[in-house]
Amino acid sequence: MKYLLVLIVVGVALAWLSIGRRRHIGGRGGRGDAPRARHDKPARGGPPAPMIACVHCGVHLPQTEALFDAAGRPFCSEAHCLAGPR
């Protein structure tokens, strides 16, 4: 009886490892399949935006997301723009 229990536990462990290996390979179960590259993300369009620092707190953010005051100083939020530079 104890050998049957050991056999069941070993069978479940092997099945679990086999399923984990298939998921790691990308759902393909064949032996000839090569694993997919991890960097299959699509390329983003355009060059990266220049980063600038908020003159109030120093947080860096893309220039396209910054708020500017009348003097042209960059801020990360409207509250910091109202508070002014430090």
trRosetta pair geometry for C-beta under 8 A, 3 or more apart (Angstrom, degrees):
i j d omega theta_ij theta_ji phi_ij phi_ji
1 4 5.7 -52 -155 30 34 114
1 5 6.8 33 150 -16 64 104
2 5 5.5 -52 -153 37 39 114
2 6 6.4 41 149 -19 68 103
3 6 5.5 -50 -145 38 35 112
3 7 6.2 40 152 -22 65 105
4 7 5.6 -52 -147 36 30 114
4 8 6.5 33 152 -20 63 104
5 8 5.7 -51 -148 34 31 112
5 9 6.5 31 154 -17 64 105
6 9 5.8 -55 -148 37 32 111
6 10 6.3 30 154 -17 66 107
7 10 5.9 -54 -145 38 29 109
7 11 6.3 32 154 -20 63 108
8 11 5.7 -55 -147 37 29 113
8 12 6.4 29 156 -17 64 105
9 12 5.9 -54 -147 37 30 109
9 13 6.4 31 153 -19 64 107
10 13 5.7 -54 -147 37 32 113
10 14 6.4 31 155 -18 65 106
11 14 5.9 -55 -147 37 30 109
11 15 6.3 29 155 -17 64 107
12 15 5.7 -55 -146 38 31 111
12 16 6.2 34 154 -22 65 107
13 16 5.7 -54 -147 35 30 113
13 17 6.4 28 155 -16 64 106
14 17 5.8 -54 -146 38 32 110
14 18 6.2 34 154 -21 65 107
15 18 5.6 -55 -147 36 31 114
15 19 6.4 30 155 -18 65 105
16 19 6.0 -55 -149 36 29 109
16 20 6.4 29 153 -17 63 109
17 20 5.6 -56 -147 39 32 113
17 21 6.3 33 155 -21 66 105
18 21 5.8 -53 -147 34 30 111
18 22 6.5 31 154 -19 63 105
19 22 5.7 -54 -149 34 33 112
19 23 6.5 30 154 -17 65 105
20 23 5.9 -55 -148 37 32 109
20 24 6.4 34 153 -22 64 107
21 24 5.6 -53 -148 34 33 114
21 25 6.4 28 155 -16 66 107
22 25 5.9 -58 -148 38 31 107
22 27 6.3 43 156 -128 89 25
22 28 7.2 -162 -157 68 77 30
22 29 5.2 -10 -120 -92 116 78
23 26 7.8 68 -178 -62 30 11
23 27 6.6 29 -113 -70 45 59
24 35 7.1 -35 136 -120 79 124
25 28 5.3 -98 124 58 113 83
25 29 7.7 135 73 -86 139 28
25 33 6.2 91 170 102 125 118
25 35 5.2 -107 -132 -98 62 81
25 36 7.9 106 175 3 46 78
26 33 7.7 -127 56 149 108 131
26 35 6.6 144 -12 -146 108 61
26 36 4.8 79 -67 1 149 115
28 33 4.2 -102 124 135 140 175
29 33 7.9 83 60 19 20 138
30 33 4.7 104 72 -16 95 104
36 40 6.2 -14 161 -46 118 138
37 40 5.8 135 79 -55 87 84
49 62 4.0 50 95 -155 136 112
49 63 5.7 -149 168 34 105 84
49 64 5.2 -82 -139 -2 151 109
50 62 7.4 112 73 -152 38 63
50 63 4.9 24 74 -16 87 128
51 60 4.8 28 171 178 118 111
51 61 6.8 159 -149 79 78 15
51 62 6.2 -57 -99 -94 62 43
51 63 7.1 -146 -105 -34 13 78
52 60 6.9 167 85 -145 22 69
52 61 6.8 -33 63 64 69 65
52 62 7.9 45 20 169 79 15
52 63 5.1 78 -5 -89 116 80
52 66 5.7 -22 67 -55 122 156
52 74 4.7 59 124 52 134 171
53 58 5.4 -15 -174 -152 117 48
53 59 6.9 151 -150 74 67 28
53 60 5.2 -40 -90 -88 70 68
53 74 7.2 121 79 82 36 121
54 57 5.0 12 91 48 128 79
54 58 6.1 -57 65 -2 81 12
54 59 4.8 21 14 48 120 79
54 60 7.9 -134 -2 -71 75 23
54 61 6.9 46 -44 9 94 112
54 66 7.4 -172 -86 -130 73 103
54 74 6.2 -109 -106 117 44 85
54 75 5.3 55 -143 -145 93 41
54 76 3.9 -51 -74 -22 138 97
54 77 7.9 6 -121 9 145 68
54 80 5.9 5 -176 137 130 158
55 73 4.8 -37 2 176 151 117
55 74 6.4 126 -17 65 92 61
55 75 6.6 -60 34 -81 83 70
55 85 4.2 -42 133 -111 115 104
55 86 7.3 -175 145 22 68 72
56 75 5.9 39 -1 -128 115 94
56 76 7.4 -116 50 21 107 92
56 80 3.9 -161 44 -166 156 109
56 81 7.9 -111 -26 -59 138 32
56 83 5.9 82 -131 83 140 114
56 84 7.1 130 -93 101 105 28
56 85 5.9 -127 -78 -118 61 40
56 86 5.7 103 -147 -21 48 94
57 76 6.5 -56 46 20 115 132
57 80 6.2 -83 -10 -116 103 141
57 86 7.8 94 -69 -13 37 131
59 76 4.9 19 70 -66 121 156
61 65 5.2 -96 157 80 116 114
61 66 5.7 145 88 -72 113 84
61 74 8.0 -164 60 160 101 125
61 76 5.4 130 -10 -117 143 92
62 65 4.8 76 67 12 90 103
62 66 7.3 -146 95 -24 46 86
63 66 5.6 -44 -150 12 38 120
63 74 7.3 -83 -129 -111 68 145
66 74 4.1 -20 179 -155 143 107
66 75 6.6 129 -170 56 84 38
66 76 6.8 -53 -121 -93 73 42
67 74 7.3 121 67 -158 41 57
67 75 4.8 -38 72 68 93 94
67 76 7.5 -9 24 87 93 5
67 77 7.0 24 16 175 131 6
67 78 6.3 100 -33 -81 176 56
67 81 5.0 -64 110 -63 128 140
68 72 5.6 -10 -174 -144 122 37
68 73 6.6 149 -150 67 70 34
68 74 5.8 -37 -93 -94 77 53
68 75 7.2 163 -90 16 26 82
69 72 7.2 -62 69 4 64 17
69 73 5.2 -1 34 50 106 89
69 75 6.8 68 -34 -14 92 121
69 81 5.7 168 -71 -158 92 92
69 84 7.7 44 -77 -114 162 64
73 85 6.1 -67 163 -58 160 120
75 78 7.7 105 113 -91 130 19
75 80 4.5 179 -166 100 112 104
75 81 4.0 177 64 -72 162 78
76 80 5.7 43 48 36 77 150
77 80 4.9 93 57 12 80 100
77 81 6.9 -137 100 -7 43 89
78 81 5.3 -53 -147 35 36 116
78 82 6.4 35 154 -18 67 103
79 82 5.9 -54 -149 37 31 108
79 83 6.3 27 152 -18 64 110
80 83 5.4 -53 -140 40 36 112
81 84 7.8 37 174 -70 28 36
